[in-house]
Amino acid sequence: MSRALRRVAGAVGGAAVVLALAGAAVDGPLFPRGLAPVDVGAVADPDRWSATCAECHAAHVDEWAASRHAVAWTNGIFQREYRREPLDWCVRCHAPLATGGPSSVTGAAEEGVNCAVCHFREGRMVSSARAEDSPHDTWVVDGYAGAEACGGCHEFNFPFVDEDHVVRRYTDHPMQHTLSEFRAGAHSGREGECLGCHGNTPAGHRMPGGHDLGALQHALTLDVCRKSARALQLTVQNVGAGHNLPTGDLHRALRLRAWRSSAPTALWEHFFGRAFGPAPDAGKLVVVDTALRPLQAVTQAVDPRALAGRADEEVNVELRYIYTADEIPTDRNHPGEPTYAVVHSRRARVSEFPRCP
């Protein structure tokens, strides 16, 4: 078995790269990006369960259990979207061990992106390194802890859905391109790559990201200052993320807002994110992209007089990370988990905000 990585331009189009194991036993991408189930090989079912791994790797499994990987299939936001368009393609990414449609999401497959999804192929362990005392038969893959491994699930184009509701190929337009954002950004090539931030926990398996308030507050800053009695200056910067913010799901957005509590209908806001239009090949095209690039800062001026309310009333300023198209869903359509997170907020009278430098 070669330890070298083979980088291939899978069926996703563009310049996408995937990790592949070169050799007779496994010859193809480790992560087929929804075009097929993840094949871990001939492993007894119990060995695919995280509980088996926890016998020796309890700290790793405990962190994984608190991650979004563990609820990739069961989280309410995904399940609500899946009910609207139940494609097998969705199952293959959110329950990668399922061999068919939703009826095959049982046992280990319900665990979403579990230990086996990342670390088993052909009944053998796959890892970037092997400890000397490890009992596992391990394929050591150079670069497996790098960004391309993450791109195996977080980089793909819009699917082309056939008349029989099956996805067999992709359009030429990116749906999620977090890996490309990272490669084009200011942090490309830095030590640790994706795991430098998302693996920065004691056991390296909780993978905090967009649903983790601490990670969002580490990545984004909000500064509010007063240029004059007629102008507040609001600056948002992506100081910590190696990719754009927001990234990932096409519904995600950042909203920077200012308002007075007595006049919420006079809300001022600025949008960070993507908007899409139809593409000739039945996919979608990005028509607006205001997502914050790594290290990018955006400054907006707000005239407090346009906010209505009393001139001496406090002004609310808020930066909100939104996960769904309907930021405030009805009770009937609520996914059962938060649809947004307030990353930063400020509240003061105009005269109380610090003067701008």
C-alpha positions in Angstrom: 0.0 0.0 0.0 1.5 3.3 -1.0 1.6 6.1 1.6 1.4 8.7 -1.1 -1.8 10.7 -1.7 -3.4 10.5 -5.1 -5.2 13.7 -5.8 -7.9 13.3 -8.4 -10.4 15.8 -9.8 -13.6 13.8 -8.9 -17.0 14.2 -10.5 -17.7 17.5 -8.7 -16.3 19.7 -11.5 -13.9 22.6 -11.2 -10.6 22.2 -9.4 -11.9 20.0 -6.6 -9.4 17.6 -5.1 -10.1 14.5 -3.1 -8.0 12.1 -1.1 -7.6 8.7 -2.5 -5.9 5.5 -1.4 -3.7 4.1 -4.1 -3.6 0.4 -4.2 -5.4 -2.7 -5.3 -7.7 -2.9 -2.2 -9.0 0.6 -2.4 -8.7 2.6 -5.6 -10.8 5.7 -5.5 -11.8 8.7 -3.4 -12.0 8.3 0.4 -15.1 10.6 0.3 -17.2 10.2 -2.8 -19.1 13.4 -2.2 -22.6 12.0 -2.2 -22.3 10.1 -5.4 -22.0 6.8 -3.5 -22.1 5.6 0.2 -18.9 5.6 2.1 -17.6 2.1 1.8 -15.7 1.1 5.0 -15.3 -2.5 3.9 -16.0 -5.8 5.6 -16.2 -4.7 9.2 -18.5 -6.3 11.7 -21.4 -3.9 12.5 -20.5 -3.4 16.2 -17.0 -2.1 15.1 -18.7 0.7 13.3 -20.3 2.0 16.4 -18.6 4.8 18.3 -19.2 2.8 21.5 -16.6 0.3 20.4 -14.0 3.0 19.8 -14.8 4.6 23.2 -13.4 1.5 24.9 -9.9 2.8 24.1 -10.6 6.3 22.9 -13.2 7.7 25.4 -12.0 11.3 25.2 -12.2 11.3 21.4 -15.6 9.8 21.4 -16.9 12.2 24.1 -15.8 15.2 22.0 -17.3 13.7 18.8 -20.6 13.1 20.6 -20.8 16.8 21.3 -20.0 17.7 17.7 -22.2 18.5 14.7 -20.6 15.5 13.0 -22.5 13.3 15.5 -25.9 14.9 14.6 -25.2 15.2 10.9 -28.3 13.0 10.2 -30.5 13.8 13.3 -30.2 17.5 13.7 -33.4 19.4 13.2 -32.3 21.8 10.5 -31.1 19.1 8.2 -34.2 16.9 8.9 -36.5 19.8 8.1 -34.8 20.4 4.7 -34.6 16.7 4.0 -38.4 16.3 4.4 -38.8 19.0 1.7 -36.6 17.2 -0.8 -35.7 13.6 0.3 -32.8 12.7 -2.0 -30.6 9.7 -1.5 -27.8 12.2 -2.3 -28.5 13.9 1.1 -28.4 10.6 2.9 -25.0 9.8 1.5 -23.4 12.9 3.0 -25.4 13.1 6.3 -25.5 9.4 7.0 -22.5 8.2 5.0 -22.6 4.6 6.2 -26.2 4.1 4.9 -26.1 1.8 1.8 -29.4 3.0 0.3 -32.1 5.6 1.0 -33.5 6.7 4.4 -34.7 3.2 5.2 -31.1 2.1 5.5 -30.2 4.8 8.1 -30.1 2.4 11.0 -27.5 1.4 13.6 -24.2 3.0 13.0 -25.5 5.1 10.1 -27.7 7.0 12.5 -24.5 8.3 14.1 -23.9 10.5 11.1 -20.2 11.2 10.5 -18.9 8.8 13.0 -15.5 7.2 13.6 -15.8 4.7 10.8 -16.7 7.3 8.2 -13.4 9.0 8.6 -11.1 6.2 9.9 -12.2 2.8 8.3 -11.7 1.6 4.7 -11.6 -2.1 3.7 -11.7 -3.1 7.3 -8.5 -1.2 8.1 -7.8 2.0 10.0 -7.0 5.1 8.0 -5.0 7.8 9.7 -2.3 10.4 9.2 0.0 8.5 11.6 0.2 5.3 13.6 1.3 5.1 17.2 3.9 2.4 17.9 1.7 0.6 20.4 -1.4 0.8 18.2 -3.2 -2.6 17.8 -4.8 -1.5 14.5 -3.8 -2.5 11.0 -3.5 1.0 9.7 -3.1 2.7 6.3 -1.1 5.8 7.0 -2.0 8.4 4.5 0.3 11.4 4.2 -1.8 14.6 4.3 -4.8 12.9 5.8 -5.0 15.5 8.5 -4.8 18.3 5.9 -7.4 20.4 4.3 -8.1 18.0 1.4 -9.6 15.5 3.8 -12.1 18.1 5.1 -12.8 19.1 1.5 -14.0 15.6 0.9 -17.3 16.6 2.5 -17.2 20.4 2.5 -16.4 21.1 -1.1 -19.0 20.2 -3.9 -21.0 21.7 -6.6 -24.8 21.9 -7.1 -26.2 18.4 -7.8 -27.9 17.7 -11.1 -31.1 15.9 -10.1 -32.4 13.5 -12.8 -36.0 13.0 -13.6 -36.0 9.9 -11.3 -34.7 12.1 -8.4 -31.3 10.6 -8.5 -28.0 12.6 -8.4 -25.4 11.1 -10.6 -23.3 14.1 -11.4 -22.7 17.7 -10.5 -23.1 21.1 -12.3 -20.2 23.4 -12.9 -21.2 25.8 -10.1 -20.1 25.5 -6.5 -22.7 24.9 -3.8 -20.2 24.6 -0.9 -16.6 25.6 -1.5 -15.0 26.0 1.9 -11.8 24.3 0.8 -11.4 26.6 -2.2 -12.1 29.6 0.1 -9.3 28.4 2.4 -6.9 27.8 -0.4 -7.6 31.3 -1.8 -7.4 33.0 1.6 -4.8 34.6 3.7 -4.3 31.5 5.9 -3.6 29.0 3.1 -0.7 26.8 3.9 -0.5 27.6 7.6 0.5 24.9 9.9 -2.5 22.6 10.9 -4.7 23.9 8.1 -8.3 23.2 9.0 -7.5 21.3 12.2 -5.4 24.3 13.5 -8.8 25.8 14.4 -11.4 23.1 14.3 -9.2 20.4 15.9 -8.0 22.7 18.6 -9.6 20.8 21.5 -7.9 18.4 23.9 -8.9 15.3 21.9 -9.2 17.1 18.6 -12.7 15.7 17.7 -15.3 18.2 18.7 -14.7 20.3 15.6 -16.3 23.6 16.8 -17.6 25.7 13.9 -20.6 27.7 12.8 -22.9 26.3 15.6 -20.3 27.0 18.3 -20.6 30.5 19.8 -17.0 30.5 21.1 -15.7 29.6 17.6 -17.8 32.4 16.0 -16.7 35.0 18.6 -13.1 33.9 18.0 -13.5 34.3 14.2 -15.5 37.6 14.1 -15.0 41.0 15.7 -17.5 43.9 15.9 -16.3 47.4 16.7 -18.7 50.3 17.2 -17.5 53.9 17.5 -18.9 57.4 17.1 -17.6 59.7 14.3 -20.1 62.4 15.3 -23.5 62.9 16.7 -24.9 62.0 13.3 -22.7 59.0 12.4 -21.9 55.7 14.0 -19.2 53.5 12.5 -19.7 49.7 12.6 -16.8 47.5 11.6 -17.0 43.7 11.2 -13.9 41.7 10.6 -13.1 38.0 9.9 -10.1 37.8 12.1 -9.9 34.1 12.8 -11.5 31.9 10.1 -9.3 30.6 7.3 -12.4 30.5 5.0 -15.2 32.9 4.2 -17.9 33.8 6.7 -20.5 32.6 6.4 -19.4 29.4 4.6 -21.0 26.1 3.9 -24.7 25.8 3.6 -26.2 28.1 1.0 -28.8 29.4 3.5 -26.3 30.8 6.0 -25.9 34.5 6.4 -24.5 37.2 8.7 -26.7 40.2 9.5 -25.3 43.3 11.0 -28.1 45.4 12.5 -28.8 48.6 14.3 -32.1 49.8 15.8 -33.8 51.5 18.7 -36.0 49.3 20.8 -39.0 51.7 20.5 -38.8 51.7 16.7 -37.8 48.2 15.5 -39.4 48.7 12.1 -36.8 51.3 11.3 -34.1 48.6 11.5 -30.9 49.2 9.6 -29.0 46.1 8.4 -26.2 44.9 6.2 -26.0 41.4 4.7 -23.0 39.2 4.5 -23.4 36.0 2.4 -24.4 34.7 -1.0 -27.5 34.9 -3.1 -28.2 32.7 -6.1 -30.0 32.7 -9.4 -30.8 30.0 -11.9 -28.0 28.6 -14.1 -28.4 27.3 -17.7 -27.4 23.8 -16.7 -30.2 23.5 -14.1 -28.0 24.4 -11.2 -27.6 27.7 -9.5 -25.2 30.6 -10.0 -23.9 33.0 -7.3 -25.2 36.4 -8.2 -24.2 38.1 -5.0 -21.3 37.2 -2.7 -20.6 39.6 0.2 -19.2 36.9 2.6 -16.2 38.1 4.6 -12.9 36.7 3.2 -10.2 35.8 5.7 -8.9 38.9 7.5 -11.3 41.1 5.5 -12.9 44.0 7.4 -16.0 45.9 6.3 -17.0 49.2 7.7 -20.5 50.7 7.5 -21.7 54.2 8.6 -25.1 54.5 10.3 -26.9 57.7 10.8 -28.8 57.4 14.2 -31.4 59.8 13.0 -32.6 57.2 10.4 -33.3 54.7 13.2 -36.3 56.7 14.5 -37.2 56.6 18.1 -36.1 59.2 20.7 -32.8 60.9 20.1 -31.6 60.1 23.6 -32.6 56.5 23.4 -30.1 53.7 23.4 -29.1 52.2 20.1 -28.8 48.4 19.7 -26.1 47.0 17.5 -26.0 43.3 16.8 -24.1 40.8 14.6 -26.1 37.7 14.0 -25.1 34.4 12.3 -28.1 32.8 10.7 -28.4 29.1 9.7 -31.7 28.9 7.8 -33.6 30.8 5.1 -36.4 31.6 7.6 -34.5 33.2 10.4 -37.6 33.3 12.6 -39.6 30.2 11.7 -43.2 29.7 12.7 -43.9 27.2 15.5 -45.3 24.8 13.0 -42.1 24.9 10.9 -39.5 25.2 13.6 -36.6 22.7 13.3 -36.4 22.3 17.1 -32.9 23.9 17.4 -31.6 27.4 17.2 -31.8 29.0 13.7 -29.4 31.8 14.5 -26.7 32.8 17.0 -26.0 36.4 18.3 -22.3 36.6 17.9 -21.8 40.1 19.3 -24.0 42.9 20.5 -23.7 46.4 21.8 -26.2 48.8 23.4 -25.6 52.4 24.4 -26.7 56.0 23.7 -25.0 57.5 20.7 -22.9 59.8 23.0 -21.8 56.8 25.0 -20.1 54.9 22.2 -16.3 55.6 22.1 -15.1 58.2 19.6 -13.5 56.7 16.5 -9.7 56.9 16.2 
